[in-house]
Amino acid sequence: MSDANSAERDLAKVPAFVDPINRKPLQSGDDGASLVEPSTGNAYPLRNGIADLVQPRMASGGIDPKRFDRPLPQVTEAALRWTFRAFGGDEMQLRTRVLDKLELMPDAVVLDNCSGTGATTRLLQDRLPRGVLCNGDLSMELVVHAVQRAAEEDHGSTCRTVWFGANALHLPFADDSFDAVVSIGGFNQFGDAARAIAEMTRVTRPGGRIAIADEGYAPWLRDTLTGRMVLNDNPLMAHMPPLEHLPEVARDVRLEWMLANAFYCIDFRVGEAPPFVDVDLPHEGLRGGTMRSRYEERNAATGHTPADVGRLRANREDAR
Ligand SMILES: C[S@@+](CC[C@H](N)C(=O)[O-])C[C@H]1O[C@@H](n2cnc3c(N)ncnc32)[C@H](O)[C@@H]1O
């Protein structure tokens, strides 16, 4: 095999987009300005060559521009600057600490799930000289801005970098597409924590890693005078790390508070299967039984069968 071919072979593959509605492959539209899912005719426009795969479709990413005195990219950058000044943190240090948790190999395929103005892009590219970085955000305005910013700051990165618009609740990728997914500063706004984590888990291959970092004032500081001012100032600070929504297959789960305890970071590895528990191991001692038999006895006593319990839980999840 020639050197060119072996170099090609060593490169990680760029994951193909799928329809965020039915997850079937997309093809270039006849107009050359869209991606289309042939079986349904679902079409997604290319804006300045960038795929707008945001689903459900909404005007201006659901953001009301009248709320702001400046264009959205400047508002986002000002909010970031303010946050790091107010809480006395170093932005690059925080981003670096979050990215360290992903344990990236140089040829990894990574999703930045809410890439915003592209503030983490360069740090990620530097870690992925033979890899792929997919940057998605709900706001096409921010994606377009981030693409321009990345071009202006071009540092000759060899990381293949892809940009697109997407809703974190409907990711336009097939299962197991990524070695790692990171989300910094957007998770609390995704609107459905359980679904957002399920989507990130779905697109991460078993063995891959996920890191989620966002505002959330440490619970032990909330009832201090400073804590009350922090929470009054920014309702997002009331968010708790979404531990209860992690998938059954989450392994090596870690939780850390950063930025003067105003930012949580959860990270975990996607396991092949839920952790093993021997529910049939007989207990020692007078009462005897196993975890399974005790559970079944209890359900029989309350009149619930295990199937009912499963259904009750499913109903609760549907109602969310
Ligand atoms: C505070 S910014 C953080 C951006 C970037 N990750 C950073 O660290 O600077 C939050 C981002 O989340 C994006 N966002 C909000 N809801 C989203 C959703 N449902 N899907 C994808 N992105 C979303 C916003 O458009 C915005 O760019």
PDBQT file of the ligand as one rigid body, heavy atoms in Angstrom, charges set to zero:
ROOT
HETATM    1  C1  LIG A 401     -23.774  29.457  26.840  1.00  0.00    +0.000 C 
HETATM    2  S1  LIG A 401     -23.668  28.841  25.223  1.00  0.00    +0.000 S 
HETATM    3  C2  LIG A 401     -22.280  27.769  25.358  1.00  0.00    +0.000 C 
HETATM    4  C3  LIG A 401     -21.637  27.548  24.054  1.00  0.00    +0.000 C 
HETATM    5  C4  LIG A 401     -20.309  26.785  24.067  1.00  0.00    +0.000 C 
HETATM    6  N1  LIG A 401     -20.474  25.388  24.380  1.00  0.00    +0.000 N 
HETATM    7  C5  LIG A 401     -19.325  27.412  25.000  1.00  0.00    +0.000 C 
HETATM    8  O1  LIG A 401     -18.836  26.734  25.897  1.00  0.00    +0.000 OA
HETATM    9  O2  LIG A 401     -19.021  28.589  24.843  1.00  0.00    +0.000 OA
HETATM   10  C6  LIG A 401     -25.047  27.710  25.168  1.00  0.00    +0.000 C 
HETATM   11  C7  LIG A 401     -25.253  27.148  23.781  1.00  0.00    +0.000 C 
HETATM   12  O3  LIG A 401     -26.223  26.106  23.819  1.00  0.00    +0.000 OA
HETATM   13  C8  LIG A 401     -26.938  26.161  22.607  1.00  0.00    +0.000 C 
HETATM   14  N2  LIG A 401     -28.184  25.389  22.781  1.00  0.00    +0.000 N 
HETATM   15  C9  LIG A 401     -29.251  25.682  23.558  1.00  0.00    +0.000 A 
HETATM   16  N3  LIG A 401     -30.201  24.734  23.425  1.00  0.00    +0.000 NA
HETATM   17  C10 LIG A 401     -29.711  23.825  22.546  1.00  0.00    +0.000 A 
HETATM   18  C11 LIG A 401     -30.227  22.617  22.000  1.00  0.00    +0.000 A 
HETATM   19  N4  LIG A 401     -31.435  22.149  22.331  1.00  0.00    +0.000 N 
HETATM   20  N5  LIG A 401     -29.455  21.942  21.132  1.00  0.00    +0.000 NA
HETATM   21  C12 LIG A 401     -28.228  22.398  20.782  1.00  0.00    +0.000 A 
HETATM   22  N6  LIG A 401     -27.692  23.532  21.264  1.00  0.00    +0.000 NA
HETATM   23  C13 LIG A 401     -28.435  24.244  22.134  1.00  0.00    +0.000 A 
HETATM   24  C14 LIG A 401     -27.143  27.648  22.378  1.00  0.00    +0.000 C 
HETATM   25  O4  LIG A 401     -27.495  27.947  21.056  1.00  0.00    +0.000 OA
HETATM   26  C15 LIG A 401     -25.766  28.178  22.785  1.00  0.00    +0.000 C 
HETATM   27  O5  LIG A 401     -24.881  28.216  21.702  1.00  0.00    +0.000 OA
ENDROOT
TORSDOF 0
